[in-house]
Amino acid sequence: MKTDQAINFYKNAESRGIRPGLERIRDLMDRLGNPQDRTPYIHVAGTNGKGSVALMTAQILSQAGYRTGLFRSPAVTTFEDQIQVDGKPISSRDLSRETEKIQSAADQMEDPPTSFEALTALALLHFAEQACDLAVIEVGMGGLEDSTNIIPPPQLALITRLGLDHLGVLGNNLAEIAGQKAGIIKKGTGAALAYPSEEEGLAAVAERARSVQVPFRVADPGRVALQKMNLDGQVFDWKSTENEQTVSLEDLTLPLLGRHQLTNTALVLTGIETLRTMGYDIPDEAIRRGLSMARLACRMEVLSKDPLFLLDGGHNPQGVASLVDLLRDLSLSKVHFLMGMLKDKDVDHVIDLVLPLGASFTCITPNHPSRALSGEDLARKIQKKGGPAQAFSTMEEGLDRALATGHPVVAFGSFYTAGPLRKLFFKK
């Protein structure tokens, strides 16, 4: 099997849609010999920040000398980048070889796996065959019925910032949604840690942890002290309390932008402290190096400083509010927004958040066959709210127009927009 054939296997399965439940992934993994049982895990669920928390955790563990797997989605730069070991994407050879096994097993199933289920199987099989000491797994959607929840009870269950996303699918309020995400906390989990979110959501997570007798705590963002922030990243101190002594890690550097990333870091470092109490040897220097290497494509990523071009996959009100906070921290009061969103998101709320900072808007259509909101419909929504907006039929035309405005450009709205724009930008 060639690499493009392997990738097409997962793309072709997208027609099966999103179907919560563990029946198919359980059947598939059984046919593969249950390789997921051979690796210890850190499982990451939540509404915003999963990718950042997973990446920082994996980087620190790799720097501590542990062979560390990382599974994240969706694909932003390359397909292979979703599955990594010690920062290196799955090789073409392993992708082809392991996909052959998965396709052979899937072909025998009465109810074939969805695309994400097959991709989950690929990640879990790869980490087992690579003999990973730990693997950091990012949930696709929800938690309880997400295919990644096929893994055994993890060493850590990390719950990132909670918010109202996938309403009607995961639940009708924050408590119901949080309960679904907290489903990754299973009996036997080493510990559960959470980002400080709204009380309604945290109460649901705490109840889940209590019901399965798993220790639970909320990370304290007050232990992070920001020293400085600019387009290159952030420098901060971390106050660590271990062995009844207060120890400070000073002048830690983080390339990821946005104050919310400091709270994400508090969750990550609280998790690292917890792993230390479990016997994992994670030196301070591994923390320092791991954080300094944490870079994420399409997450408040600076593609150019002069002129400024900032790219973000933010697509829900919480994520976009963090983006707006960053723009204000950087004293950017009037920017040109290059937007493309999915129609199942809270588009009106997002527009309200960015409208005060928008000198003008360019609207494009994301690369999603069924969920994309057309650029024309997005432009009309912005115009109705008093914003100067123009739609373009292709991403390339929209990018050209945005670059020609003379304003700092902020592109956001969906990873299905951000990924293609990133590729186009670097071709200019």
ABEGO torsion letter per residue (X at the ends): XBAAAAAAAAAAAAAAEBBBEAAAAAAAAAAAGGAAAABBBBBBBEABGAAAAAAAAAAAAAAAGBBBBBBBOBBAABAAAABBBGGBBBBAAAAAAAAAAAAAAAAABABBBBAAAAAAAAAAAAAAAAGBABBBBBBABEGAABAAAABBBBABBBBBBBBBBGBGAAEABAAAAAAAAAAABBBGBABBBBBBBBAAAAAAAAAAAAAAGBBBBBBBAAABBBABBBAAEBBBBBBBBBGGBBBBBBGBBBABBEAAAAAAAAAAAAAAAAAAAAGBBBBAAAAAAAAAABBBBGBGBBABAOBBBBBBABABAAAAAAAAAAAAAAGBABBBBBBBBBAABBAAAAAAAAAAABABBBBBBBBBAAABBBAAAAAAAAAAAGBBBBBBABAAAAAAAAAAAGBBBBBBGBAAAAAAAAAAAAAX
